[in-house]
Amino acid sequence: MLGLLGFYDELDDRSSQPSGSIRDAVRPVGEPDEADLVVYLDAGHVLIDVMEAGHDVITGSTHRHSPGCSSLATDGAWLWRLDFPHYLETHHVALPQTFLEHVRS
C-alpha cells in the first residue's frame, strides 16, 4: 500500500482528507535537508496527469506547481499531489517520519 503525502482538507472539496488541515502542518522552519526533499518529490513519476490550474490555498498566489496541481506523483512507495513540493518548500509542512526515513536511506 502506498503512503500518502499532503492530501489536505483545503485541497479537496471533501473534508476529512488523510493529512487533515494544511494549517496544522505548517511550520516556521523546514527539515535541514528540505531542499533535497523538494528535489526528491519533484523527481517523482507522474501517475495521473490532471489538466487544471490551482493556487496556494494559504496565500492565494500562483506558484510553479499551479499547472496540473492535483496531478498525482509517486516514487513507488509514496503518493503525493504534484503541488506538494510547493507546500514543503514554501510553508515547511511537516512530513511523516517514515517518509523521511525512506528518502534518507
N, C-alpha and C positions, 0 to 999 in steps of 0.2 A: 504494500500500500504506500502511495506517495505521501510525504509530509506536505503540509500546506503552509505557505508564507504569505502574509499580507492580504488576506481576504477579510477586509474590514467592513463593518456595517455601513459606513459612509460611501463605500464604493459600489454598493448594490442597493436596489430598491427593496430588497428583502432584509429584514432585521435578523439578528442572531447569527451573524457570519462567524466562521470558525475563529477568527482573530479578534473578535469583539470590536470595540470602538478604536479608531486610529488615535483619538485624543489620549487614550490611556497608554498608548505605545510610544508616544513622542517623548524623547529625552533631550536634555540640553547638550550632551556630547555623545559621540558615537564610540564604537569599538576602536581600539588603537589601530587596527588594520582595516578600518571601514572602507578605505579607497580600494583595497584589494577585494573586499567582499562585493563592492559595487561592480568591479570588473568581472568577477566570477558570475554574478547574476546577469550582467549584460551579455555574457557569452552563452547563456542558456539556449537550448534548442526550442524554437517556436513550435508548439504543439497544435495550437488553434489560433489562426490569424483572424482578428476581428477588424473590420473596416469602420472606424469611428474616430472621433477626436474627443478628448476629455481635458480636464483641468485639475489642478491641485485642489483637493477637497478641503484643505485647511486655509490656503491663501486665496484660492480662486484664480490663480495665474496659470497660464500655459507653461509647459516645460518640455524638455527634449523627448519625453516619452508620451506626450499628449496624443500623437497619431497612433491609433491602434492600442490605446492604453489598457483595455481589458483583454487583449490577446493573452494567451497562456504560454508560458515557457517552462522548461524543465531541465534538470540535469540527470534525469532517470531515477532519482531518489526523492526529489522535492519538486513541488509545483508552485508557481507564482505568476501573478499578473505582470505584464510587460512593464507597467509603470512602478512596480515595487522598488526597483533600484533608485528611482527618484525620491521616494519617501525615506529610504535609507540614507541617501547622501544629503538630503535637504533637512529632514526632520529627525534623523538619527533614531528611527523606530527600533524598538527592542527586537532582538532575534532569539529564537529558541536555542537553548544551549546545545541541543542535539544537532541542529543545523550548523552551528559554529564548529562543533567537533568534527562533523562530516567534512566541511570545507577545509578546515585547517589540517586535517590528516591527509 
